[in-house]
Structure formats: structure tokens, C-alpha cells
């Protein structure tokens, strides 16, 4: 698929058929998914001896297929900071975000019920979710759409962001300092649902100075990819995000926990932003396998 997307006439045809704005580049699929990497890394399987020795990490579609390096970095940090083993994710589980954002609520309910059936969470353990939009869907939309399923409320209450989990379950752990300025984008769902206080405190402990941009990056999931939305998408990015990136001094760390925000910066500014987990993994001196299989143009 990646090879076909690089052939201009085929890419143009695919975008026309899918209703994608012609100005957009088709995202590149990773050569190795996050879950395949994790299962290969752990061999035949992980033997769970105690609930206080493992971590549940949700494999959202973005992390699984488009930015598995974020998942690998998170595994590196979570295991280093807590001494716990990250469990492989269930196959095929999805939060239903796409269906919620496009108003297909019956389909969203089916996907969410399927995810609850597939999940086998150990009681009392949190669920770390790296993608803010997926975390917000699981925390708010899931119990609202499935109010009669007690598993939905239980799962929603277990959701933690990467920084929230570290703060709650590794409070005495001190990450190495990077001591550099930072710029980038705080995800809309962090503003509206999840909060970003833990992320701010983690950045401070890393020695990352400066504030991230608020507002919207302009991509907003599939909105910025849809035909006819290009101009609006760019205009949103030009309100805060792109000017902040242009004005950033050399050596500034560009941060964006959301895949959409990172994609917007890549496609409009030609700059690669990173998830906070990637930055912490770098501070630790990440292993060679953290970047392996990363999606490349």
C-alpha cells in the first residue's frame, strides 16, 4: 500500500475515490505493528504472576499501524519507571472513535461492545491510552453510549494518559533531564476531557520549558483530510500552532501527543513532532528497537 501511495496517479485516484483532499499526503503504514513487535519481544507470552507487576497499554489504531514507535517508547519508559511488564493488547479491539466522530452511533456501540468482549483487564488495574482522542472516547463516550453495561463504566474509570499513569504509579521515579525549550500542540481532547496537568508536570521534570499551543491544530481526525476542508484546516493551524513552530528557537523539542497534530505539523510545516513518551524514552537512552519499523515517507 505504501508503494502504491507513492505512485502519483494511483495516489490521486485513491484520494478521489476516498474523498480525501488532493492537497493531502496519504499517511504511511508502519512496516511492523506495535502489537507484533511487543509479542515478538516477549516471546511466547507473558506470565502474569501478580497484578502489581503488569501494565495494560491500549493499542489504538494510530499507535498500532501508523506510529508504533510511540508504543515502543511507552513500553520502554513504563517498564523502566515502574518495574512492571507491559501486557500485549487484545487483537482487534477498537474504541469506536471514527464512528463516534462521524455520527454512526449504532456502529460505535457495536465496536465498543466487541472491545469490551475482547478485553481481559485484570481487576483494579488502569488502562494506559497513548492517543488523546481514543482516551477521551473510552473515558466519556463509552459509558454514555453503553450506560447499561457495567463494564463500560469500569473501563472508563480505569483510563489514564501516559503522564497520568507515571505520576500515579511511579511517583518517586525521576526521569533524566533534557533541558531544552519545547513547543507544539496540546490536543483538543486534553483541553476538553483529559486535562494536561500531569503532562505539564512531566515536562517540567524533564527540563522542557515553554508552553504548548492551545486551540485546534486543524486536522481534527478525518476533518482535515476530507475534500473541501483543506483551506479551513490550514487556517486553523495558522492561528496558533504554525506561528509558534516557526518562531521556536533552534533545538526546540516539538511535542504533540495526538497523531493528527503530528500529521498536521509534518504535512504543513515539514517538521516532525513527537509524543511525550518518545521524548522520555530518548532521555533514558532508548534501545535500538524503539524506532525500528517506524512509518517513513
Secondary structure, 3 states (H helix, E strand, C coil): CHHHHCCHHHHHHHHHHHCECCCCCCCCCCCCCHHHHHHHHHCCCCCCCCHHHEEEEECCHHHHHHCHHHHHHHHHHHHHHHCCEEECCCCCCCCCHHHHHCCCHHHHHHHHHHHHHHCCCCCCCCEEECCHHHHHHHHHHHHHHCCCCHHHHHHHHHEECHHHHHHHHCCCCCCCCCCEEEEEECCHHHHHHHCCHHHHHHHHHHCEECCCECCCCCCCCCHHHECCCHHHHHHHHHHCHHHHHHHCCCCCEEEECCHHHHHHHHHHHCCCCECHHHHHHHHHCCCHHHCCCCCCC
